[in-house]
Each structure stands twice: as structure tokens, then as C-alpha cells.
Amino acid sequence: MDRLLPTPEAYELLELARELADGELARRVDDFEARGEFPREVIRVLGRAGLLGLPYPEEVGGAGQPYEVYLQVVELLASRWLAVAEAVSVHTLSCFPVYAHGGEQLRKLLPDMLGGELLGAYCLSEPQGGSDAASLATRAVLEGETYVVTGTKAWITHAGHADFYNVFCRTGVPDGGGSRRPGRSASGASAIRYSPGPNGISCLLADAATAGIVPQAPERTMGLRSSPVAQIAFDGARVPADRLVGAAGGGFRIAMEALDSGRLGIAACAVGLAQGALDHAVGYAREREQFGRSILDFQGIRFMLADAATGIAAARALVLAAARLKDAGRPYAAEAAKAKLFATDTAMRVTTDAVQVLGGYGYVTDHPVERYMREAKVLQIVEGTNQIQRLVIAKSL
């Protein structure tokens, strides 16, 4: 497929990604998915090849690439193994708070983060919160120079495998700013009560080895079985106060900033997954014969594949248009929401049609299209459901 990239270096980078995708990903995906095993070493290989820090500056250990180049790498990886591409997207998202808002001490961690030696996770969602991120209930009480964190996070990608967690929790608003109110505990001692809403939420960078951080059993998911997702319990976990990212009470803004770029990562994953499904369906249709000729000669099949190719091209164009706005420093939140909405809906439709092209063979694990179809569904949910994307788009009108 012809691509328009901004520099010769970008073409070389994409070719490196293609070699790794074909050499490291394509030959392993079926085995890891069947066993439900997270490919940590594969992620480390991608990091050492420079593919985990693509959109971050070279001075902090990144590759200094435009977002439009990074997203095309993610797309290519997703066309071979979605769980790996999703891991790259989630890890890139997890590095953002430290890069954009971390102090000098925290930013010293970036070379190991961006090089893949330290794998990250993003702890925002909670069991009861769902799409209402501002209703989170996990709390962090400052005791001297330590935050004591209590609560439960849900749907955490890399849970139990990550080396660090971005933990969004309620610390209250300093100077009586409305999200915390003095009260009395049952024993009569002074206590703090926390109001719902975006104010008073902070971001802490917690080491995964911290006592009191307890990943729960992995969820049994429909797809992405080699990508572990689980709840994480914070049972009085003690996180040093110097691990506060940004200002106290400023965490919700950090979370929303990160999600805008994270949505583009998921949109790129969707484009890659759909492209992989289309490639397999076309190859199968070319070889499969019925009534004495290739089924690719039948208009019903040809038009289905033509619609898929058109939808993928349109989704890719939306993703790259939003990325170019981001690269230019212009507002892109609504464009990211449009890209995420359209690309993931397209992936669901294309993967479903790919199963249909293969007929009964599309329903068995001998061909990967049944996996593509199962995996596409979650992309309509993560990083904000597609209903949330419609709210963001409507608000921008």
C-alpha cells in the first residue's frame, strides 16, 4: 500500500516496523492468543528498536517522530497482532503524564519508559464509574510525605505486568477548594470528605511493586486474550508524595489530555485490524472456487470487499487528519473523537464482513478472521465508548 510520509526517515521507520511485524509478531500471535499469555518480551524488543517512544522528543529518550508517523506504525502492528499494537498505544498513553506534567525527578524515568524497560499502565476507570471518569472514588490521603491510596481500579490493561501505574485518585482541593470538606470520623477525629466531580482528582505515579497494590485475577475477555486486563486493588498503598504528577487536584485535566491522543492510538489500531481482515478476505476469495470460478469474480463478494476498502481508506484519512492537527499544535479533540468513532465502527463492520466472505471457514480458528471480529468489538468501548465520542463531537458543533 502506498503511503505519503513526511520524511525519508519515516519510510525507513515504517519498513523496520513491517519487518518486526512479519518476523516477530505474525509467527507468534496464534500461540500467544491461544494460551492467553502476554508477550512481554516482544514489547521489550519493540522498545529496544525505538518503537515505544516514537512521538516523544529525542532528548528524553524518544524518537522525535510526528504523531502521524507513530500512528501508521501502530496501524501496521495492529494488522498483524492487535494486542501488541494496543500495548504500544496504552504504554505511549501511560508515558504522557510524566512527559507533559512530571517534574525533573520523574522525567529522569522517561528513557527507561520510552525504551521499553519499564512498562506502564493507566489507572483511571473504576468498577462503578464506567464512562463517568469524574465520579471516581479511589482516595489518596497525605500522611507526612506519603500518600496512602485506597480504592479499586477496573479494566486496567497490563495489570500485573506493568512496572508503573498512573493512578488517578481523589486527594481533595488544596485551600478548601470545594471538593473536600472537613468533617468528623466515627471516633470524633478530624476527617476529610470528598465530593464527586473533576475537582480534587490528582495523578500519582506508583511503582507496581508497592505494597498494597494488588492486581486481581485477569478478566476472561471475548478477544485480546494475550492482553491482560484486570482490576487492581489499592489497599493502603503508600506512594511517596514526590510521585505526584503535576499539581495536586490537576489530575482530571491530565487524564483528559492523555485520552485525546490515546483515542487516536485506538483508532489506528482499528484501521490496522480492519486492513488485516480485508487482506485475508481478499486472499481467500482469490483462491476459493465455487461454481467453477473464484468467488472474487462474484459481484456480491467484490462489492462487499470494495466497500470495506473504501471504509478503511476513509478511516485512515480521518486518523491522519487529526494527527496532523495535533502535530501542528492545533485543537484536535473533536477530530480525534470522529476518528475513533468512525475507525472502530468500520473495523467492526469490515471484520464481520470478512467472516461472511469466508463462510463457514470464517467461523473457525483455522483462519484469523474470527479473532479479528472478536477483537474489533472492544475497540468500540475502550478509551471512551463510541457513545461518548458522539457526545464529544456533538458538543464541538
C-alpha positions as CSV (number, residue, x, y, z in Angstrom):
1,M,0.0,0.0,0.0
2,D,1.4,3.4,-1.0
3,R,1.7,5.9,1.9
4,L,2.6,9.5,2.0
5,L,5.1,10.1,4.8
6,P,6.7,13.4,5.7
7,T,10.4,12.3,5.6
8,P,12.7,9.6,4.2
9,E,13.4,8.6,7.8
10,A,9.7,7.9,8.3
11,Y,9.7,5.4,5.4
12,E,12.7,3.6,6.9
13,L,11.0,3.5,10.3
14,L,7.8,2.0,8.8
15,E,9.9,-0.6,6.9
16,L,11.5,-1.5,10.2
17,A,8.1,-1.8,11.8
18,R,7.0,-4.0,8.9
19,E,10.0,-6.3,9.3
20,L,9.3,-6.7,13.0
21,A,5.6,-7.2,12.5
22,D,6.3,-10.0,10.0
23,G,9.3,-11.5,11.8
24,E,8.3,-11.2,15.5
25,L,4.5,-10.8,15.5
26,A,2.8,-12.7,12.7
27,R,4.5,-16.0,13.6
28,R,3.7,-15.8,17.3
29,V,0.2,-14.3,17.6
30,D,-1.8,-17.6,17.3
31,D,0.3,-19.3,20.0
32,F,0.1,-16.4,22.5
33,E,-3.6,-15.8,21.9
34,A,-4.4,-19.5,22.3
35,R,-2.5,-19.5,25.6
36,G,-3.7,-16.1,26.8
37,E,-0.1,-15.1,27.5
38,F,1.1,-11.5,27.5
39,P,4.1,-11.1,25.1
40,R,6.3,-9.0,27.4
41,E,9.5,-9.9,25.6
42,V,8.0,-8.8,22.3
43,I,7.1,-5.4,23.8
44,R,10.7,-5.2,25.1
45,V,12.0,-5.9,21.6
46,L,9.9,-3.1,20.1
47,G,11.2,-0.8,22.8
48,R,14.8,-1.6,22.0
49,A,14.0,-1.0,18.3
50,G,12.8,2.5,19.3
51,L,9.1,1.9,18.5
52,L,7.7,2.7,22.0
53,G,8.9,6.3,22.2
54,L,8.1,7.4,18.7
55,P,6.2,10.6,19.4
56,Y,8.4,11.8,22.2
57,P,11.5,14.0,21.8
58,E,14.9,12.5,21.4
59,E,16.2,14.4,24.5
60,V,14.0,12.3,26.8
61,G,14.7,9.0,25.0
62,G,12.1,9.1,22.3
63,A,12.4,9.1,18.5
64,G,11.1,12.6,17.8
65,Q,8.6,11.5,15.2
66,P,5.3,13.2,14.2
67,Y,2.2,11.7,15.6
68,E,1.1,10.8,12.0
69,V,4.1,8.6,11.7
70,Y,3.7,7.0,15.1
71,L,0.0,6.1,14.3
72,Q,0.9,4.5,11.0
73,V,3.4,2.3,12.9
74,V,0.6,1.3,15.3
75,E,-1.7,0.6,12.4
76,L,0.9,-1.7,10.8
77,L,1.5,-3.6,14.1
78,A,-2.3,-4.0,14.6
79,S,-2.7,-5.6,11.2
80,R,-0.5,-8.5,12.4
81,W,-1.3,-8.6,16.2
82,L,-3.8,-6.2,17.8
83,A,-2.8,-7.0,21.4
84,V,0.7,-5.8,20.7
85,A,-0.5,-2.6,18.9
86,E,-2.8,-1.9,21.8
87,A,0.0,-2.4,24.2
88,V,2.1,0.2,22.4
89,S,-0.8,2.6,22.4
90,V,-1.5,2.1,26.1
91,H,2.2,2.4,27.0
92,T,2.5,5.6,25.0
93,L,-0.5,6.9,26.8
94,S,1.0,5.9,30.1
95,C,4.2,7.9,29.5
96,F,2.3,11.1,28.7
97,P,1.6,12.4,32.3
98,V,5.3,12.2,33.2
99,Y,6.4,13.7,30.0
100,A,3.9,16.6,29.9
101,H,3.5,17.3,33.6
102,G,6.2,15.5,35.6
103,G,8.9,17.3,37.5
104,E,12.6,16.9,36.9
105,Q,12.9,13.9,39.1
106,L,10.1,12.0,37.4
107,R,11.2,12.9,33.9
108,K,14.5,11.1,34.6
109,L,12.5,7.9,34.3
110,L,11.5,8.6,30.7
111,P,14.4,7.0,28.9
112,D,13.6,3.6,30.6
113,M,9.9,4.1,30.0
114,L,10.3,5.0,26.3
115,G,12.9,2.3,25.8
116,G,10.6,-0.4,26.9
117,E,12.4,-1.4,30.0
118,L,9.6,-0.1,32.2
119,L,6.1,-0.9,31.0
120,G,3.2,1.4,32.0
121,A,-0.5,1.1,32.8
122,Y,-3.2,3.8,33.1
123,C,-5.5,3.5,36.1
124,L,-8.5,5.7,35.5
125,S,-11.6,3.5,35.2
126,E,-13.4,2.1,38.2
127,P,-15.9,-0.7,38.6
128,Q,-18.9,1.7,39.2
129,G,-17.6,4.6,37.2
130,G,-17.7,3.4,33.6
131,S,-17.7,6.3,31.2
132,D,-18.2,8.8,34.1
133,A,-14.5,9.2,34.9
134,A,-15.2,12.3,37.1
135,S,-17.1,10.0,39.6
136,L,-14.0,8.0,40.6
137,A,-13.8,7.1,44.3
138,T,-10.2,5.9,44.8
139,R,-8.7,8.2,47.5
140,A,-5.2,9.2,48.5
141,V,-4.7,10.7,51.9
142,L,-1.5,12.6,52.5
143,E,0.3,11.5,55.7
144,G,3.5,13.4,56.1
145,E,5.5,12.8,52.9
146,T,3.4,9.8,51.7
147,Y,0.0,9.4,50.0
148,V,-2.0,6.4,51.3
149,V,-4.1,5.2,48.4
150,T,-7.3,3.2,48.9
151,G,-9.8,2.0,46.2
152,T,-10.2,-0.2,43.2
153,K,-9.4,0.4,39.6
154,A,-11.0,-1.7,36.8
155,W,-10.3,-2.7,33.2
156,I,-6.6,-2.0,33.6
157,T,-4.5,-3.1,30.6
158,H,-1.2,-4.6,31.7
159,A,-2.5,-5.2,35.2
160,G,0.0,-7.5,36.9
161,H,2.6,-7.0,34.2
162,A,3.2,-3.2,34.3
163,D,6.2,-1.7,36.1
164,F,4.4,1.5,36.9
165,Y,0.9,2.7,37.2
166,N,-0.6,6.2,36.6
167,V,-3.2,6.3,39.4
168,F,-5.9,8.9,39.3
169,C,-7.4,9.4,42.8
170,R,-9.1,11.9,45.0
171,T,-6.7,14.0,47.1
172,G,-9.1,16.9,47.6
173,V,-8.6,20.5,46.5
174,P,-5.9,22.5,48.5
175,D,-7.1,25.5,50.5
176,G,-10.7,24.4,50.8
177,G,-11.5,24.4,47.1
178,G,-14.8,22.7,47.2
179,S,-14.0,19.0,46.6
180,R,-13.0,18.4,50.1
181,R,-14.9,19.4,53.2
182,P,-13.8,19.0,56.9
183,G,-15.9,16.6,58.9
184,R,-15.6,14.2,61.8
185,S,-14.9,10.5,61.7
186,A,-16.9,8.0,63.9
187,S,-14.2,8.3,66.5
188,G,-14.5,12.1,66.6
189,A,-11.2,12.7,64.9
190,S,-10.9,15.2,62.1
191,A,-11.6,13.6,58.7
192,I,-11.9,14.7,55.0
193,R,-14.9,14.0,52.9
194,Y,-14.5,14.1,49.1
195,S,-17.2,15.4,46.7
196,P,-17.7,13.9,43.3
197,G,-16.7,15.7,40.1
198,P,-13.5,16.6,38.4
199,N,-12.1,18.9,41.1
200,G,-9.7,17.4,43.6
201,I,-8.5,14.5,41.4
202,S,-4.7,14.0,41.3
203,C,-2.3,11.7,39.4
204,L,0.2,9.6,41.2
205,L,3.0,7.6,39.6
206,A,3.2,4.4,41.6
207,D,5.7,1.6,41.3
208,A,4.0,-1.7,40.6
209,A,6.0,-3.3,43.4
210,T,4.5,-1.0,46.1
211,A,3.0,-3.0,49.0
212,G,-0.8,-2.7,48.9
213,I,-1.1,-2.6,45.1
214,V,-2.8,-5.9,44.4
215,P,-3.7,-6.9,40.8
216,Q,-6.8,-9.2,40.8
217,A,-7.4,-12.2,38.6
218,P,-7.5,-11.3,34.8
219,E,-10.9,-10.9,33.2
220,R,-12.0,-13.6,30.8
221,T,-12.4,-11.5,27.7
222,M,-14.0,-12.1,24.3
223,G,-10.9,-11.1,22.4
224,L,-7.4,-9.7,23.0
225,R,-6.7,-12.7,25.1
226,S,-2.9,-12.1,25.1
227,S,-3.6,-8.6,26.5
228,P,-4.2,-8.9,30.3
229,V,-6.9,-6.7,31.8
230,A,-7.9,-6.8,35.4
231,Q,-9.0,-4.9,38.4
232,I,-6.3,-3.5,40.7
233,A,-7.0,-3.1,44.5
234,F,-5.2,-0.4,46.3
235,D,-5.2,-1.4,50.0
236,G,-3.5,1.4,51.8
237,A,-0.7,1.5,49.2
238,R,1.9,4.1,50.3
239,V,3.1,6.3,47.4
240,P,5.8,8.9,48.1
241,A,4.5,12.5,47.8
242,D,7.2,13.3,45.3
243,R,5.5,10.9,42.9
244,L,2.6,13.4,42.4
245,V,2.4,14.2,38.7
246,G,1.6,17.8,38.1
247,A,-0.3,19.9,40.6
248,A,-2.5,18.4,43.4
249,G,-6.0,18.5,42.1
250,G,-5.0,18.8,38.5
251,G,-5.2,15.1,37.6
252,F,-8.5,15.2,35.7
253,R,-7.2,17.6,33.1
254,I,-4.1,15.4,32.7
255,A,-6.4,12.4,32.2
256,M,-8.5,14.1,29.5
257,E,-5.4,15.4,27.7
258,A,-3.9,11.9,27.5
259,L,-7.2,10.4,26.3
260,D,-7.4,12.7,23.3
261,S,-4.1,11.2,22.0
262,G,-5.0,7.8,23.3
263,R,-8.2,7.8,21.2
264,L,-6.1,8.3,18.1
265,G,-4.0,5.3,19.1
266,I,-7.1,3.1,19.3
267,A,-8.4,4.5,16.0
268,A,-5.1,3.5,14.4
269,C,-5.4,0.0,15.9
270,A,-8.9,-0.2,14.4
271,V,-7.6,0.7,10.9
272,G,-4.8,-1.9,11.1
273,L,-7.2,-4.6,12.3
274,A,-9.6,-3.8,9.5
275,Q,-6.8,-3.8,7.0
276,G,-5.6,-7.2,8.2
277,A,-9.1,-8.6,7.9
278,L,-9.6,-7.2,4.4
279,D,-6.2,-8.6,3.2
280,H,-7.1,-12.1,4.5
281,A,-10.5,-12.0,2.9
282,V,-9.2,-10.9,-0.4
283,G,-6.6,-13.6,-0.4
284,Y,-9.1,-16.2,0.5
285,A,-11.6,-15.0,-2.1
286,R,-9.0,-15.1,-4.8
287,E,-8.2,-18.8,-4.1
288,R,-11.6,-20.1,-3.2
289,E,-13.6,-21.5,-6.1
290,Q,-17.3,-22.1,-6.4
291,F,-19.4,-22.9,-9.5
292,G,-16.2,-23.2,-11.5
293,R,-14.6,-19.9,-10.7
294,S,-13.0,-17.8,-8.0
295,I,-15.6,-16.3,-5.6
296,L,-13.8,-13.0,-6.1
297,D,-15.5,-12.9,-9.5
298,F,-18.9,-12.7,-7.9
299,Q,-20.3,-9.2,-7.6
300,G,-21.8,-9.9,-4.1
301,I,-18.2,-10.6,-2.9
302,R,-16.5,-7.9,-4.9
303,F,-18.8,-5.1,-3.8
304,M,-18.5,-6.2,-0.1
305,L,-14.7,-6.0,-0.4
306,A,-14.9,-2.7,-2.3
307,D,-17.0,-1.2,0.5
308,A,-14.5,-2.5,3.1
309,A,-11.5,-1.0,1.3
310,T,-13.3,2.4,0.9
311,G,-14.3,2.4,4.6
312,I,-10.7,1.6,5.7
313,A,-9.3,4.4,3.5
314,A,-11.8,6.9,4.9
315,A,-11.0,5.9,8.5
316,R,-7.2,6.2,7.8
317,A,-7.7,9.6,6.4
318,L,-9.6,10.8,9.5
319,V,-7.0,9.4,11.8
320,L,-4.1,11.1,9.9
321,A,-6.0,14.4,9.6
322,A,-6.5,14.5,13.4
323,A,-2.8,13.6,13.9
324,R,-1.6,16.4,11.7
325,L,-3.7,18.9,13.7
326,K,-2.0,17.5,16.8
327,D,1.4,17.8,15.2
328,A,0.7,21.4,14.3
329,G,-0.3,22.3,17.9
330,R,-3.9,22.9,17.0
331,P,-7.0,21.7,18.8
332,Y,-7.9,18.2,17.8
333,A,-10.1,16.6,20.5
334,A,-13.2,16.6,18.3
335,E,-11.3,15.3,15.3
336,A,-9.8,12.5,17.5
337,A,-13.3,11.6,18.6
338,K,-14.5,11.5,15.0
339,A,-11.6,9.3,14.0
340,K,-12.1,6.9,16.9
341,L,-15.8,6.6,16.3
342,F,-15.6,6.0,12.6
343,A,-12.5,3.8,12.6
344,T,-13.7,1.4,15.2
345,D,-17.2,1.2,13.7
346,T,-15.5,0.5,10.4
347,A,-13.4,-2.2,11.9
348,M,-16.5,-3.9,13.4
349,R,-18.2,-3.9,10.0
350,V,-15.2,-5.0,8.0
351,T,-14.3,-7.9,10.3
352,T,-17.9,-9.1,10.3
353,D,-17.9,-9.0,6.5
354,A,-14.6,-10.8,6.3
355,V,-16.1,-13.7,8.3
356,Q,-19.0,-13.7,5.9
357,V,-16.7,-13.8,2.8
358,L,-15.1,-17.0,4.3
359,G,-18.4,-18.5,5.1
360,G,-18.2,-21.5,7.5
361,Y,-14.4,-21.3,7.4
362,G,-14.6,-17.7,8.8
363,Y,-16.2,-19.1,12.0
364,V,-13.4,-21.5,12.9
365,T,-9.9,-20.7,14.3
366,D,-8.2,-22.1,11.2
367,H,-8.5,-18.6,9.8
368,P,-7.8,-15.4,11.9
369,V,-10.9,-13.5,10.8
370,E,-13.0,-14.9,13.7
371,R,-10.3,-13.5,16.0
372,Y,-10.4,-10.2,14.2
373,M,-14.1,-10.0,14.6
374,R,-14.0,-10.7,18.3
375,E,-11.2,-8.2,18.8
376,A,-12.9,-5.4,16.9
377,K,-15.8,-5.2,19.4
378,V,-13.6,-3.9,22.3
379,L,-12.3,-1.1,20.2
380,Q,-15.8,0.5,20.2
381,I,-15.6,0.5,24.0
382,V,-12.1,1.4,25.2
383,E,-10.7,5.0,25.5
384,G,-14.3,6.2,25.8
385,T,-17.2,4.3,24.2
386,N,-18.4,5.4,20.8
387,Q,-21.5,6.9,22.5
388,I,-19.1,9.1,24.5
389,Q,-17.3,10.0,21.2
390,R,-20.7,11.2,19.8
391,L,-21.2,13.4,22.9
392,V,-17.7,15.0,22.3
393,I,-18.4,15.6,18.6
394,A,-21.9,17.0,19.3
395,K,-20.6,19.4,21.9
396,S,-18.0,20.7,19.4
397,L,-20.7,21.7,16.9
